[in-house]
Amino acid sequence: MRRTFCGTVLLIGALLAAGCDNDPDTPDTPTEPDPIVDTFTGSINVNGAATHVFAVPRTGVVTATLTTVTPDATIQVGFGLGTWNGSACKMELVKDDGLQGNAVTALTNGAGTLCARIYDVGKMTESLGYVLTVSHP
C-alpha cells in the first residue's frame, strides 16, 4: 500500500508539472478595431456641392481627407464633416480653404449617421473631380 500511495503522489506531481509552462503571462489587452475607410468620388460644378452620408457604429476619431482634386489640385474648395438629420448635412467642422491633401478631424461621442460635404467657395472656374476619403470607427 505504501508503494501505491507514493506512486500516485509522483504521478499527480508529474501531471501538474507537465501542465505548467515557464512563459510569462501576457495580459489580455483589448485592441481597437481597424478603422472603416469610405472613399467617395464625384464632381462638383461651379457654385455646386456634393454630400456623402456614412454610418459610424461607435465612438472614435473621424478624419475626412481631400485625397484628390482634378484637373487642378491648386484650386481651393470647402469640405468638412457634419451630422445627417435624414434630409440634410448639418456641417459641424469645415475647412473653407481646402486643398488636395488637407484633412479635418473630429471625435464622435457615439454611434450615428454623419456626412462629408465638398463645395465650391468661389474659386472654381470649371467643374472639378474629387476623391474624399473618410476614416472612422
A tleap script that builds the chain and sets N, CA, C and O, in Angstrom:
source leaprc.protein.ff14SB
mol = sequence {
  NMET ARG ARG THR PHE CYS GLY THR VAL LEU
  LEU ILE GLY ALA LEU LEU ALA ALA GLY CYS
  ASP ASN ASP PRO ASP THR PRO ASP THR PRO
  THR GLU PRO ASP PRO ILE VAL ASP THR PHE
  THR GLY SER ILE ASN VAL ASN GLY ALA ALA
  THR HIE VAL PHE ALA VAL PRO ARG THR GLY
  VAL VAL THR ALA THR LEU THR THR VAL THR
  PRO ASP ALA THR ILE GLN VAL GLY PHE GLY
  LEU GLY THR TRP ASN GLY SER ALA CYS LYS
  MET GLU LEU VAL LYS ASP ASP GLY LEU GLN
  GLY ASN ALA VAL THR ALA LEU THR ASN GLY
  ALA GLY THR LEU CYS ALA ARG ILE TYR ASP
  VAL GLY LYS MET THR GLU SER LEU GLY TYR
  VAL LEU THR VAL SER HIE CPRO
}
set mol.1.N position { 0.817 -1.176 0.000 }
set mol.1.CA position { 0.000 0.000 0.000 }
set mol.1.C position { 0.864 1.244 0.000 }
set mol.1.O position { 0.498 2.251 -0.605 }
set mol.2.N position { 1.952 1.194 0.637 }
set mol.2.CA position { 2.853 2.327 0.701 }
set mol.2.C position { 3.379 2.685 -0.678 }
set mol.2.O position { 3.495 3.869 -0.995 }
set mol.3.N position { 3.697 1.707 -1.499 }
set mol.3.CA position { 4.196 1.967 -2.846 }
set mol.3.C position { 3.114 2.593 -3.717 }
set mol.3.O position { 3.419 3.483 -4.511 }
set mol.4.N position { 1.899 2.172 -3.601 }
set mol.4.CA position { 0.816 2.709 -4.401 }
set mol.4.C position { 0.602 4.173 -4.072 }
set mol.4.O position { 0.409 4.982 -4.979 }
set mol.5.N position { 0.631 4.528 -2.816 }
set mol.5.CA position { 0.439 5.922 -2.411 }
set mol.5.C position { 1.556 6.794 -2.955 }
set mol.5.O position { 1.276 7.866 -3.490 }
set mol.6.N position { 2.809 6.378 -2.840 }
set mol.6.CA position { 3.944 7.151 -3.357 }
set mol.6.C position { 3.866 7.260 -4.867 }
set mol.6.O position { 4.159 8.317 -5.426 }
set mol.7.N position { 3.475 6.180 -5.539 }
set mol.7.CA position { 3.342 6.219 -7.000 }
set mol.7.C position { 2.263 7.189 -7.431 }
set mol.7.O position { 2.429 7.888 -8.430 }
set mol.8.N position { 1.157 7.248 -6.697 }
set mol.8.CA position { 0.068 8.167 -7.011 }
set mol.8.C position { 0.510 9.607 -6.819 }
set mol.8.O position { 0.178 10.466 -7.636 }
set mol.9.N position { 1.256 9.892 -5.749 }
set mol.9.CA position { 1.755 11.231 -5.484 }
set mol.9.C position { 2.720 11.663 -6.586 }
set mol.9.O position { 2.660 12.802 -7.048 }
set mol.10.N position { 3.600 10.772 -7.007 }
set mol.10.CA position { 4.538 11.104 -8.086 }
set mol.10.C position { 3.805 11.343 -9.394 }
set mol.10.O position { 4.167 12.249 -10.145 }
set mol.11.N position { 2.789 10.555 -9.678 }
set mol.11.CA position { 2.021 10.718 -10.906 }
set mol.11.C position { 1.292 12.051 -10.907 }
set mol.11.O position { 1.294 12.735 -11.930 }
set mol.12.N position { 0.675 12.442 -9.817 }
set mol.12.CA position { -0.009 13.734 -9.716 }
set mol.12.C position { 0.992 14.869 -9.881 }
set mol.12.O position { 0.707 15.845 -10.576 }
set mol.13.N position { 2.157 14.757 -9.256 }
set mol.13.CA position { 3.197 15.787 -9.391 }
set mol.13.C position { 3.662 15.925 -10.824 }
set mol.13.O position { 3.879 17.039 -11.299 }
set mol.14.N position { 3.820 14.807 -11.523 }
set mol.14.CA position { 4.265 14.846 -12.920 }
set mol.14.C position { 3.207 15.499 -13.799 }
set mol.14.O position { 3.545 16.270 -14.698 }
set mol.15.N position { 1.948 15.208 -13.559 }
set mol.15.CA position { 0.871 15.812 -14.345 }
set mol.15.C position { 0.793 17.324 -14.099 }
set mol.15.O position { 0.592 18.091 -15.040 }
set mol.16.N position { 0.947 17.746 -12.873 }
set mol.16.CA position { 0.921 19.172 -12.566 }
set mol.16.C position { 2.093 19.898 -13.211 }
set mol.16.O position { 1.922 20.997 -13.738 }
set mol.17.N position { 3.256 19.314 -13.177 }
set mol.17.CA position { 4.437 19.932 -13.779 }
set mol.17.C position { 4.283 19.999 -15.292 }
set mol.17.O position { 4.715 20.975 -15.905 }
set mol.18.N position { 3.688 19.000 -15.903 }
set mol.18.CA position { 3.513 18.997 -17.354 }
set mol.18.C position { 2.520 20.071 -17.793 }
set mol.18.O position { 2.621 20.574 -18.912 }
set mol.19.N position { 1.585 20.425 -16.959 }
set mol.19.CA position { 0.579 21.425 -17.304 }
set mol.19.C position { 1.065 22.840 -17.137 }
set mol.19.O position { 0.348 23.769 -17.509 }
set mol.20.N position { 2.228 23.050 -16.606 }
set mol.20.CA position { 2.748 24.392 -16.382 }
set mol.20.C position { 3.762 24.736 -17.456 }
set mol.20.O position { 4.416 23.854 -18.013 }
set mol.21.N position { 3.886 26.007 -17.740 }
set mol.21.CA position { 4.956 26.452 -18.617 }
set mol.21.C position { 5.661 27.614 -17.943 }
set mol.21.O position { 5.144 28.207 -16.995 }
set mol.22.N position { 6.809 27.922 -18.426 }
set mol.22.CA position { 7.600 28.995 -17.827 }
set mol.22.C position { 7.482 30.303 -18.593 }
set mol.22.O position { 8.188 31.263 -18.285 }
set mol.23.N position { 6.586 30.356 -19.604 }
set mol.23.CA position { 6.391 31.596 -20.349 }
set mol.23.C position { 5.687 32.610 -19.464 }
set mol.23.O position { 4.751 32.265 -18.742 }
set mol.24.N position { 6.134 33.867 -19.517 }
set mol.24.CA position { 5.456 34.885 -18.706 }
set mol.24.C position { 4.038 35.102 -19.218 }
set mol.24.O position { 3.774 35.008 -20.417 }
set mol.25.N position { 3.146 35.389 -18.307 }
set mol.25.CA position { 1.763 35.668 -18.687 }
set mol.25.C position { 1.701 36.998 -19.417 }
set mol.25.O position { 2.290 37.987 -18.980 }
set mol.26.N position { 0.987 37.016 -20.527 }
set mol.26.CA position { 0.773 38.270 -21.241 }
set mol.26.C position { -0.659 38.700 -20.968 }
set mol.26.O position { -1.599 37.936 -21.188 }
set mol.27.N position { -0.816 39.909 -20.496 }
set mol.27.CA position { -2.176 40.355 -20.168 }
set mol.27.C position { -3.014 40.497 -21.433 }
set mol.27.O position { -2.502 40.848 -22.496 }
set mol.28.N position { -4.284 40.225 -21.305 }
set mol.28.CA position { -5.210 40.408 -22.415 }
set mol.28.C position { -5.581 41.880 -22.471 }
set mol.28.O position { -6.355 42.366 -21.647 }
set mol.29.N position { -5.028 42.580 -23.440 }
set mol.29.CA position { -5.365 43.991 -23.597 }
set mol.29.C position { -6.281 44.117 -24.796 }
set mol.29.O position { -6.000 43.572 -25.864 }
set mol.30.N position { -7.372 44.832 -24.619 }
set mol.30.CA position { -8.288 44.979 -25.755 }
set mol.30.C position { -7.622 45.796 -26.862 }
set mol.30.O position { -6.894 46.754 -26.598 }
set mol.31.N position { -7.882 45.404 -28.076 }
set mol.31.CA position { -7.347 46.152 -29.205 }
set mol.31.C position { -8.489 46.875 -29.904 }
set mol.31.O position { -9.614 46.380 -29.973 }
set mol.32.N position { -8.174 48.046 -30.417 }
set mol.32.CA position { -9.159 48.813 -31.160 }
set mol.32.C position { -9.369 48.156 -32.520 }
set mol.32.O position { -8.404 47.745 -33.165 }
set mol.33.N position { -10.606 48.055 -32.954 }
set mol.33.CA position { -10.826 47.516 -34.300 }
set mol.33.C position { -10.238 48.463 -35.344 }
set mol.33.O position { -10.125 49.668 -35.117 }
set mol.34.N position { -9.875 47.909 -36.465 }
set mol.34.CA position { -9.355 48.738 -37.548 }
set mol.34.C position { -10.418 49.754 -37.960 }
set mol.34.O position { -11.612 49.458 -37.945 }
set mol.35.N position { -9.971 50.953 -38.328 }
set mol.35.CA position { -10.960 51.937 -38.771 }
set mol.35.C position { -11.600 51.524 -40.096 }
set mol.35.O position { -11.013 50.794 -40.895 }
set mol.36.N position { -12.799 52.007 -40.294 }
set mol.36.CA position { -13.501 51.820 -41.555 }
set mol.36.C position { -13.086 52.971 -42.460 }
set mol.36.O position { -13.035 54.118 -42.014 }
set mol.37.N position { -12.794 52.687 -43.710 }
set mol.37.CA position { -12.404 53.735 -44.652 }
set mol.37.C position { -13.409 53.742 -45.796 }
set mol.37.O position { -13.561 52.757 -46.519 }
set mol.38.N position { -14.093 54.878 -45.945 }
set mol.38.CA position { -15.019 55.079 -47.050 }
set mol.38.C position { -14.376 56.028 -48.041 }
set mol.38.O position { -13.797 57.041 -47.651 }
set mol.39.N position { -14.474 55.705 -49.318 }
set mol.39.CA position { -13.928 56.559 -50.361 }
set mol.39.C position { -15.079 57.055 -51.228 }
set mol.39.O position { -15.812 56.264 -51.822 }
set mol.40.N position { -15.226 58.363 -51.290 }
set mol.40.CA position { -16.292 58.989 -52.067 }
set mol.40.C position { -15.680 59.728 -53.244 }
set mol.40.O position { -14.725 60.487 -53.084 }
set mol.41.N position { -16.235 59.501 -54.424 }
set mol.41.CA position { -15.738 60.172 -55.619 }
set mol.41.C position { -16.898 60.865 -56.318 }
set mol.41.O position { -18.059 60.487 -56.163 }
set mol.42.N position { -16.558 61.867 -57.074 }
set mol.42.CA position { -17.585 62.576 -57.830 }
set mol.42.C position { -17.021 63.827 -58.445 }
set mol.42.O position { -15.807 63.990 -58.564 }
set mol.43.N position { -17.919 64.711 -58.837 }
set mol.43.CA position { -17.513 66.010 -59.365 }
set mol.43.C position { -18.506 67.051 -58.886 }
set mol.43.O position { -19.669 66.755 -58.611 }
set mol.44.N position { -18.020 68.263 -58.794 }
set mol.44.CA position { -18.890 69.385 -58.438 }
set mol.44.C position { -18.733 70.461 -59.510 }
set mol.44.O position { -17.652 70.672 -60.059 }
set mol.45.N position { -19.835 71.122 -59.784 }
set mol.45.CA position { -19.842 72.211 -60.744 }
set mol.45.C position { -19.533 73.522 -60.040 }
set mol.45.O position { -19.518 73.584 -58.811 }
set mol.46.N position { -19.289 74.559 -60.812 }
set mol.46.CA position { -19.102 75.904 -60.255 }
set mol.46.C position { -20.342 76.233 -59.419 }
set mol.46.O position { -21.470 76.035 -59.872 }
set mol.47.N position { -20.133 76.728 -58.215 }
set mol.47.CA position { -21.182 77.033 -57.225 }
set mol.47.C position { -21.919 75.790 -56.733 }
set mol.47.O position { -22.983 75.906 -56.125 }
set mol.48.N position { -21.373 74.616 -56.986 }
set mol.48.CA position { -22.039 73.381 -56.605 }
set mol.48.C position { -21.473 72.758 -55.343 }
set mol.48.O position { -20.532 73.273 -54.739 }
set mol.49.N position { -22.066 71.639 -54.961 }
set mol.49.CA position { -21.652 70.911 -53.763 }
set mol.49.C position { -22.074 69.457 -53.894 }
set mol.49.O position { -22.920 69.119 -54.723 }
set mol.50.N position { -21.490 68.613 -53.085 }
set mol.50.CA position { -21.865 67.197 -53.013 }
set mol.50.C position { -21.781 66.743 -51.569 }
set mol.50.O position { -20.880 67.141 -50.830 }
set mol.51.N position { -22.727 65.908 -51.175 }
set mol.51.CA position { -22.791 65.389 -49.811 }
set mol.51.C position { -22.762 63.866 -49.848 }
set mol.51.O position { -23.398 63.243 -50.698 }
set mol.52.N position { -22.022 63.280 -48.924 }
set mol.52.CA position { -21.919 61.822 -48.806 }
set mol.52.C position { -22.238 61.440 -47.363 }
set mol.52.O position { -21.693 62.024 -46.426 }
set mol.53.N position { -23.112 60.471 -47.190 }
set mol.53.CA position { -23.587 60.040 -45.878 }
set mol.53.C position { -22.945 58.702 -45.521 }
set mol.53.O position { -22.783 57.835 -46.379 }
set mol.54.N position { -22.578 58.540 -44.239 }
set mol.54.CA position { -21.985 57.283 -43.778 }
set mol.54.C position { -22.353 57.046 -42.322 }
set mol.54.O position { -22.571 57.988 -41.560 }
set mol.55.N position { -22.419 55.775 -41.950 }
set mol.55.CA position { -22.774 55.382 -40.583 }
set mol.55.C position { -21.513 55.159 -39.765 }
set mol.55.O position { -20.531 54.596 -40.250 }
set mol.56.N position { -21.556 55.609 -38.517 }
set mol.56.CA position { -20.458 55.403 -37.569 }
set mol.56.C position { -21.007 54.529 -36.440 }
set mol.56.O position { -21.915 54.954 -35.726 }
set mol.57.N position { -20.469 53.306 -36.264 }
set mol.57.CA position { -21.039 52.390 -35.286 }
set mol.57.C position { -20.608 52.595 -33.831 }
set mol.57.O position { -21.202 52.008 -32.928 }
set mol.58.N position { -19.584 53.419 -33.592 }
set mol.58.CA position { -19.100 53.574 -32.210 }
set mol.58.C position { -18.316 54.882 -32.058 }
set mol.58.O position { -18.048 55.581 -33.035 }
set mol.59.N position { -17.966 55.186 -30.837 }
set mol.59.CA position { -17.178 56.371 -30.506 }
set mol.59.C position { -15.783 56.262 -31.107 }
set mol.59.O position { -15.217 55.172 -31.195 }
set mol.60.N position { -15.236 57.404 -31.520 }
set mol.60.CA position { -13.871 57.398 -32.025 }
set mol.60.C position { -13.563 58.596 -32.894 }
set mol.60.O position { -14.353 59.534 -33.005 }
set mol.61.N position { -12.402 58.539 -33.504 }
set mol.61.CA position { -11.897 59.632 -34.337 }
set mol.61.C position { -12.386 59.462 -35.773 }
set mol.61.O position { -12.328 58.370 -36.338 }
set mol.62.N position { -12.866 60.560 -36.350 }
set mol.62.CA position { -13.298 60.587 -37.746 }
set mol.62.C position { -12.413 61.590 -38.474 }
set mol.62.O position { -12.258 62.727 -38.029 }
set mol.63.N position { -11.832 61.167 -39.597 }
set mol.63.CA position { -10.977 62.053 -40.388 }
set mol.63.C position { -11.441 62.038 -41.832 }
set mol.63.O position { -11.570 60.979 -42.445 }
set mol.64.N position { -11.691 63.224 -42.369 }
set mol.64.CA position { -12.023 63.370 -43.790 }
set mol.64.C position { -10.819 64.004 -44.472 }
set mol.64.O position { -10.332 65.052 -44.049 }
set mol.65.N position { -10.345 63.356 -45.537 }
set mol.65.CA position { -9.185 63.846 -46.276 }
set mol.65.C position { -9.583 64.104 -47.718 }
set mol.65.O position { -10.178 63.250 -48.375 }
set mol.66.N position { -9.248 65.285 -48.198 }
set mol.66.CA position { -9.457 65.622 -49.604 }
set mol.66.C position { -8.286 65.009 -50.370 }
set mol.66.O position { -7.243 65.638 -50.546 }
set mol.67.N position { -8.478 63.790 -50.815 }
set mol.67.CA position { -7.400 62.999 -51.389 }
set mol.67.C position { -6.979 63.493 -52.771 }
set mol.67.O position { -5.788 63.600 -53.063 }
set mol.68.N position { -7.953 63.791 -53.610 }
set mol.68.CA position { -7.651 64.189 -54.987 }
set mol.68.C position { -8.604 65.286 -55.431 }
set mol.68.O position { -9.800 65.246 -55.141 }
set mol.69.N position { -8.053 66.274 -56.145 }
set mol.69.CA position { -8.848 67.299 -56.832 }
set mol.69.C position { -8.299 67.386 -58.250 }
set mol.69.O position { -7.109 67.633 -58.442 }
set mol.70.N position { -9.172 67.180 -59.257 }
set mol.70.CA position { -8.721 67.236 -60.651 }
set mol.70.C position { -9.639 68.147 -61.458 }
set mol.70.O position { -10.823 68.213 -61.127 }
set mol.71.N position { -9.200 68.834 -62.458 }
set mol.71.CA position { -7.894 68.730 -63.082 }
set mol.71.C position { -6.833 69.629 -62.450 }
set mol.71.O position { -5.673 69.571 -62.858 }
set mol.72.N position { -7.189 70.455 -61.472 }
set mol.72.CA position { -6.230 71.401 -60.900 }
set mol.72.C position { -6.220 71.271 -59.380 }
set mol.72.O position { -7.147 71.729 -58.713 }
set mol.73.N position { -5.179 70.651 -58.829 }
set mol.73.CA position { -5.078 70.402 -57.387 }
set mol.73.C position { -4.829 71.676 -56.590 }
set mol.73.O position { -4.857 71.638 -55.360 }
set mol.74.N position { -4.584 72.809 -57.259 }
set mol.74.CA position { -4.300 74.059 -56.534 }
set mol.74.C position { -5.556 74.905 -56.307 }
set mol.74.O position { -5.479 75.960 -55.679 }
set mol.75.N position { -6.707 74.458 -56.808 }
set mol.75.CA position { -7.955 75.192 -56.613 }
set mol.75.C position { -8.488 74.898 -55.206 }
set mol.75.O position { -8.610 73.741 -54.805 }
set mol.76.N position { -8.801 75.958 -54.472 }
set mol.76.CA position { -9.362 75.785 -53.132 }
set mol.76.C position { -10.842 75.447 -53.217 }
set mol.76.O position { -11.590 76.029 -54.002 }
set mol.77.N position { -11.239 74.502 -52.396 }
set mol.77.CA position { -12.643 74.137 -52.229 }
set mol.77.C position { -12.917 74.026 -50.734 }
set mol.77.O position { -11.991 73.951 -49.927 }
set mol.78.N position { -14.165 74.018 -50.386 }
set mol.78.CA position { -14.534 73.789 -48.999 }
set mol.78.C position { -14.933 72.340 -48.807 }
set mol.78.O position { -15.504 71.716 -49.701 }
set mol.79.N position { -14.631 71.816 -47.647 }
set mol.79.CA position { -15.092 70.465 -47.305 }
set mol.79.C position { -15.142 70.347 -45.795 }
set mol.79.O position { -14.527 71.137 -45.078 }
set mol.80.N position { -15.875 69.362 -45.321 }
set mol.80.CA position { -15.970 69.179 -43.887 }
set mol.80.C position { -16.840 68.005 -43.502 }
set mol.80.O position { -17.286 67.220 -44.339 }
set mol.81.N position { -17.065 67.914 -42.198 }
set mol.81.CA position { -17.847 66.833 -41.600 }
set mol.81.C position { -19.056 67.414 -40.890 }
set mol.81.O position { -19.009 68.526 -40.365 }
set mol.82.N position { -20.129 66.656 -40.881 }
set mol.82.CA position { -21.329 67.107 -40.193 }
set mol.82.C position { -22.177 65.937 -39.753 }
set mol.82.O position { -21.777 64.779 -39.869 }
set mol.83.N position { -23.351 66.254 -39.249 }
set mol.83.CA position { -24.319 65.241 -38.842 }
set mol.83.C position { -25.455 65.220 -39.854 }
set mol.83.O position { -25.885 66.263 -40.347 }
set mol.84.N position { -25.928 64.029 -40.151 }
set mol.84.CA position { -27.005 63.839 -41.112 }
set mol.84.C position { -28.311 63.731 -40.354 }
set mol.84.O position { -28.440 62.898 -39.457 }
set mol.85.N position { -29.298 64.576 -40.709 }
set mol.85.CA position { -30.575 64.559 -39.999 }
set mol.85.C position { -31.660 63.807 -40.764 }
set mol.85.O position { -32.830 63.848 -40.383 }
set mol.86.N position { -31.282 63.132 -41.823 }
set mol.86.CA position { -32.239 62.390 -42.629 }
set mol.86.C position { -32.537 63.069 -43.952 }
set mol.86.O position { -33.004 62.423 -44.891 }
set mol.87.N position { -32.271 64.367 -44.037 }
set mol.87.CA position { -32.512 65.071 -45.296 }
set mol.87.C position { -31.432 66.092 -45.628 }
set mol.87.O position { -31.339 66.533 -46.774 }
set mol.88.N position { -30.625 66.470 -44.663 }
set mol.88.CA position { -29.586 67.475 -44.911 }
set mol.88.C position { -28.375 67.220 -44.017 }
set mol.88.O position { -28.466 66.568 -42.977 }
set mol.89.N position { -27.249 67.752 -44.457 }
set mol.89.CA position { -25.998 67.635 -43.709 }
set mol.89.C position { -25.784 68.923 -42.918 }
set mol.89.O position { -25.573 69.988 -43.498 }
set mol.90.N position { -25.839 68.819 -41.612 }
set mol.90.CA position { -25.569 69.977 -40.750 }
set mol.90.C position { -24.064 70.003 -40.495 }
set mol.90.O position { -23.544 69.208 -39.712 }
set mol.91.N position { -23.377 70.919 -41.157 }
set mol.91.CA position { -21.918 70.985 -41.067 }
set mol.91.C position { -21.485 71.391 -39.658 }
set mol.91.O position { -21.966 72.382 -39.108 }
set mol.92.N position { -20.583 70.618 -39.095 }
set mol.92.CA position { -20.063 70.861 -37.749 }
set mol.92.C position { -18.606 71.317 -37.780 }
set mol.92.O position { -18.178 72.101 -36.934 }
set mol.93.N position { -17.853 70.825 -38.754 }
set mol.93.CA position { -16.427 71.125 -38.864 }
set mol.93.C position { -16.112 71.344 -40.334 }
set mol.93.O position { -16.256 70.431 -41.147 }
set mol.94.N position { -15.677 72.564 -40.680 }
set mol.94.CA position { -15.436 72.878 -42.092 }
set mol.94.C position { -14.042 73.450 -42.305 }
set mol.94.O position { -13.424 74.006 -41.397 }
set mol.95.N position { -13.576 73.294 -43.521 }
set mol.95.CA position { -12.328 73.899 -43.973 }
set mol.95.C position { -12.654 74.592 -45.292 }
set mol.95.O position { -12.761 73.937 -46.329 }
set mol.96.N position { -12.810 75.908 -45.255 }
set mol.96.CA position { -13.207 76.671 -46.434 }
set mol.96.C position { -12.061 76.944 -47.396 }
set mol.96.O position { -12.292 77.440 -48.498 }
set mol.97.N position { -10.842 76.634 -47.007 }
set mol.97.CA position { -9.693 76.847 -47.892 }
set mol.97.C position { -8.974 75.528 -48.159 }
set mol.97.O position { -7.745 75.461 -48.141 }
set mol.98.N position { -9.755 74.490 -48.406 }
set mol.98.CA position { -9.212 73.155 -48.578 }
set mol.98.C position { -8.482 72.965 -49.888 }
set mol.98.O position { -8.914 73.433 -50.941 }
set mol.99.N position { -7.378 72.276 -49.798 }
set mol.99.CA position { -6.582 71.885 -50.954 }
set mol.99.C position { -6.375 70.384 -50.919 }
set mol.99.O position { -6.531 69.740 -49.882 }
set mol.100.N position { -6.021 69.841 -52.071 }
set mol.100.CA position { -5.716 68.417 -52.141 }
set mol.100.C position { -4.707 68.056 -51.053 }
set mol.100.O position { -3.681 68.719 -50.904 }
set mol.101.N position { -5.006 67.006 -50.300 }
set mol.101.CA position { -4.122 66.554 -49.230 }
set mol.101.C position { -4.508 67.059 -47.854 }
set mol.101.O position { -4.017 66.531 -46.856 }
set mol.102.N position { -5.378 68.069 -47.763 }
set mol.102.CA position { -5.817 68.586 -46.463 }
set mol.102.C position { -6.807 67.628 -45.809 }
set mol.102.O position { -7.461 66.832 -46.483 }
set mol.103.N position { -6.904 67.720 -44.476 }
set mol.103.CA position { -7.815 66.861 -43.721 }
set mol.103.C position { -8.457 67.640 -42.589 }
set mol.103.O position { -7.914 68.639 -42.117 }
set mol.104.N position { -9.618 67.173 -42.162 }
set mol.104.CA position { -10.272 67.660 -40.951 }
set mol.104.C position { -10.535 66.450 -40.075 }
set mol.104.O position { -10.852 65.371 -40.574 }
set mol.105.N position { -10.403 66.630 -38.769 }
set mol.105.CA position { -10.548 65.522 -37.831 }
set mol.105.C position { -11.495 65.913 -36.704 }
set mol.105.O position { -11.435 67.028 -36.185 }
set mol.106.N position { -12.358 64.994 -36.338 }
set mol.106.CA position { -13.319 65.216 -35.258 }
set mol.106.C position { -13.396 63.955 -34.405 }
set mol.106.O position { -12.891 62.901 -34.790 }
set mol.107.N position { -14.022 64.075 -33.263 }
set mol.107.CA position { -14.232 62.951 -32.351 }
set mol.107.C position { -15.728 62.750 -32.188 }
set mol.107.O position { -16.449 63.678 -31.822 }
set mol.108.N position { -16.197 61.532 -32.461 }
set mol.108.CA position { -17.618 61.239 -32.270 }
set mol.108.C position { -17.838 60.783 -30.838 }
set mol.108.O position { -16.948 60.200 -30.219 }
set mol.109.N position { -19.021 61.051 -30.318 }
set mol.109.CA position { -19.318 60.626 -28.955 }
set mol.109.C position { -20.230 59.412 -28.911 }
set mol.109.O position { -20.777 59.077 -27.860 }
set mol.110.N position { -20.394 58.751 -30.058 }
set mol.110.CA position { -21.208 57.545 -30.100 }
set mol.110.C position { -21.599 57.211 -31.516 }
set mol.110.O position { -21.181 57.868 -32.470 }
set mol.111.N position { -22.402 56.188 -31.637 }
set mol.111.CA position { -22.863 55.755 -32.951 }
set mol.111.C position { -23.815 56.781 -33.535 }
set mol.111.O position { -24.510 57.490 -32.808 }
set mol.112.N position { -23.835 56.852 -34.861 }
set mol.112.CA position { -24.752 57.772 -35.517 }
set mol.112.C position { -24.504 57.826 -37.006 }
set mol.112.O position { -23.698 57.071 -37.549 }
set mol.113.N position { -25.213 58.734 -37.657 }
set mol.113.CA position { -25.065 58.933 -39.091 }
set mol.113.C position { -24.437 60.294 -39.319 }
set mol.113.O position { -24.973 61.323 -38.906 }
set mol.114.N position { -23.291 60.280 -39.985 }
set mol.114.CA position { -22.557 61.514 -40.265 }
set mol.114.C position { -22.535 61.758 -41.766 }
set mol.114.O position { -23.012 60.940 -42.553 }
set mol.115.N position { -21.973 62.897 -42.147 }
set mol.115.CA position { -21.878 63.230 -43.559 }
set mol.115.C position { -20.587 63.999 -43.820 }
set mol.115.O position { -20.049 64.678 -42.945 }
set mol.116.N position { -20.117 63.870 -45.038 }
set mol.116.CA position { -18.972 64.639 -45.512 }
set mol.116.C position { -19.484 65.456 -46.694 }
set mol.116.O position { -20.251 64.957 -47.517 }
set mol.117.N position { -19.065 66.692 -46.769 }
set mol.117.CA position { -19.554 67.583 -47.823 }
set mol.117.C position { -18.375 68.299 -48.455 }
set mol.117.O position { -17.433 68.690 -47.766 }
set mol.118.N position { -18.431 68.469 -49.766 }
set mol.118.CA position { -17.442 69.236 -50.506 }
set mol.118.C position { -18.206 70.273 -51.319 }
set mol.118.O position { -19.282 69.986 -51.844 }
set mol.119.N position { -17.646 71.488 -51.424 }
set mol.119.CA position { -18.395 72.570 -52.072 }
set mol.119.C position { -17.453 73.648 -52.632 }
set mol.119.O position { -16.318 73.808 -52.184 }
set mol.120.N position { -17.966 74.369 -53.616 }
set mol.120.CA position { -17.243 75.484 -54.218 }
set mol.120.C position { -17.293 76.672 -53.254 }
set mol.120.O position { -18.342 76.997 -52.697 }
set mol.121.N position { -16.140 77.307 -53.073 }
set mol.121.CA position { -16.066 78.504 -52.224 }
set mol.121.C position { -15.835 79.767 -53.064 }
set mol.121.O position { -15.403 80.797 -52.547 }
set mol.122.N position { -16.128 79.672 -54.359 }
set mol.122.CA position { -15.975 80.832 -55.233 }
set mol.122.C position { -14.658 80.881 -55.981 }
set mol.122.O position { -14.374 81.873 -56.653 }
set mol.123.N position { -13.857 79.854 -55.887 }
set mol.123.CA position { -12.552 79.807 -56.563 }
set mol.123.C position { -12.588 78.982 -57.846 }
set mol.123.O position { -11.653 79.044 -58.644 }
set mol.124.N position { -13.640 78.221 -58.052 }
set mol.124.CA position { -13.711 77.337 -59.211 }
set mol.124.C position { -14.134 78.094 -60.465 }
set mol.124.O position { -14.979 78.988 -60.410 }
set mol.125.N position { -13.535 77.723 -61.595 }
set mol.125.CA position { -13.921 78.292 -62.886 }
set mol.125.C position { -14.423 77.205 -63.828 }
set mol.125.O position { -14.901 77.501 -64.923 }
set mol.126.N position { -14.316 75.950 -63.407 }
set mol.126.CA position { -14.798 74.805 -64.177 }
set mol.126.C position { -15.129 73.684 -63.196 }
set mol.126.O position { -14.780 73.762 -62.018 }
set mol.127.N position { -15.796 72.654 -63.677 }
set mol.127.CA position { -16.113 71.503 -62.833 }
set mol.127.C position { -14.828 70.831 -62.358 }
set mol.127.O position { -13.828 70.778 -63.074 }
set mol.128.N position { -14.885 70.318 -61.129 }
set mol.128.CA position { -13.733 69.620 -60.558 }
set mol.128.C position { -14.148 68.216 -60.141 }
set mol.128.O position { -15.231 68.010 -59.595 }
set mol.129.N position { -13.277 67.266 -60.405 }
set mol.129.CA position { -13.455 65.922 -59.888 }
set mol.129.C position { -12.761 65.830 -58.534 }
set mol.129.O position { -11.820 66.576 -58.264 }
set mol.130.N position { -13.221 64.925 -57.693 }
set mol.130.CA position { -12.618 64.800 -56.361 }
set mol.130.C position { -12.681 63.370 -55.868 }
set mol.130.O position { -13.494 62.564 -56.320 }
set mol.131.N position { -11.807 63.087 -54.938 }
set mol.131.CA position { -11.859 61.879 -54.131 }
set mol.131.C position { -11.764 62.351 -52.692 }
set mol.131.O position { -10.804 63.018 -52.307 }
set mol.132.N position { -12.760 62.002 -51.908 }
set mol.132.CA position { -12.821 62.358 -50.490 }
set mol.132.C position { -12.790 61.059 -49.704 }
set mol.132.O position { -13.673 60.216 -49.866 }
set mol.133.N position { -11.775 60.884 -48.846 }
set mol.133.CA position { -11.617 59.666 -48.063 }
set mol.133.C position { -11.975 59.948 -46.618 }
set mol.133.O position { -11.487 60.912 -46.029 }
set mol.134.N position { -12.826 59.112 -46.043 }
set mol.134.CA position { -13.247 59.282 -44.655 }
set mol.134.C position { -12.883 58.025 -43.878 }
set mol.134.O position { -13.291 56.921 -44.239 }
set mol.135.N position { -12.118 58.199 -42.817 }
set mol.135.CA position { -11.722 57.122 -41.918 }
set mol.135.C position { -12.485 57.317 -40.611 }
set mol.135.O position { -12.480 58.408 -40.041 }
set mol.136.N position { -13.141 56.256 -40.140 }
set mol.136.CA position { -13.955 56.393 -38.924 }
set mol.136.C position { -14.037 55.063 -38.192 }
set mol.136.O position { -13.734 54.009 -38.751 }
set mol.137.N position { -14.461 55.131 -36.910 }
set mol.137.CA position { -14.578 53.889 -36.134 }
set mol.137.C position { -15.722 53.016 -36.636 }
set mol.137.O position { -15.958 51.936 -36.094 }
savepdb mol mol.pdb
quit
